[in-house]
Amino acid sequence: MKRSKTSKAWMREHVNDPYVHKAKAAGYRARAAFKLLEIDQKDHLLRSGMTVVDLGAAPGSWSQIAARQVGDSGRVIALDLLEIDPLHNVHFIQGDFQSDAVLHQLEAALAGQPVDLVISDIAPNMSGIATADQARAIYLCELALDFAASHLKPGGNFLVKVFQGAGIDAYRRSMQDVFEKVVVRKPAASRDRSAEVYFLGLGRKADG
Ligand SMILES: C[S@@+](CC[C@H](N)C(=O)[O-])C[C@H]1O[C@@H](n2cnc3c(N)ncnc32)[C@H](O)[C@@H]1O
């Protein structure tokens, strides 16, 4: 099949991307690793012994980082539609986060243990229809926030990828109901032309 101009441009950008090279050299499964590393360096989210839930985890670079930081006294529960290659100290669940059955699997894996940190890099496959894509992205973010609100321990934190566009202000307000503080992060590895930014909810309120 003949490659389109867009896929050629994507390939050129990918091949020249310093984060792709750095990820390969460091053994990370995706360049996305550097987004979490930068945010964690600034906000100190990950610590030894923590229980972390990673939503939209494939191919697994955030889980790699989280598992290393929490160590053997902590644990990471990761979820994605796609399979990931196994990682030490990561309990992986394959399924659709929108499904109740998958949510129950996640809850069963937690076995009532409160969560210290929820990280969500979930992004739906884009159809190219901007309004529909934004609605699907926001819906997944809302599910992630519901999950964080009901499973994080008081004081726990929530990092979520959002796309700037319709619904984002209302989403941020709903995060503010749950967390003491909500800040925006745009790590260097997140391309300037990408509408993605990360909202970080710090300190789940006891009554949020
Ligand atoms: C940007 S990737 C995540 C990259 C990951 N943080 C890493 O570091 O390797 C977004 C992921 O969200 C997943 N995803 C999208 N919709 C989902 C859904 N409904 N349920 C579970 N995972 C979903 C996709 O399969 C994709 O792997």
The ligand as a Gaussian input file, in Angstrom:
#p B3LYP/6-31G(d) Opt

LIG

0 1
 C       -1.090000       7.071000      24.994000
 S       -1.413000       5.384000      25.261000
 C       -0.755000       5.131000      26.870000
 C        0.754000       5.074000      26.925000
 C        1.246000       4.597000      28.279000
 N        1.044000       5.609000      29.307000
 C        2.707000       4.251000      28.266000
 O        3.476000       4.974000      28.895000
 O        3.101000       3.246000      27.664000
 C       -3.149000       5.396000      25.564000
 C       -3.733000       4.031000      25.846000
 O       -5.124000       4.171000      26.213000
 C       -5.737000       2.927000      25.894000
 N       -7.190000       3.026000      25.921000
 C       -7.977000       3.793000      25.133000
 N       -9.268000       3.589000      25.421000
 C       -9.309000       2.660000      26.423000
 C      -10.360000       2.039000      27.154000
 N      -11.633000       2.318000      26.896000
 N      -10.045000       1.147000      28.118000
 C       -8.738000       0.847000      28.370000
 N       -7.694000       1.406000      27.713000
 C       -7.968000       2.300000      26.748000
 C       -5.176000       2.631000      24.496000
 O       -5.313000       1.257000      24.177000
 C       -3.719000       3.095000      24.643000
 O       -2.859000       2.002000      24.899000

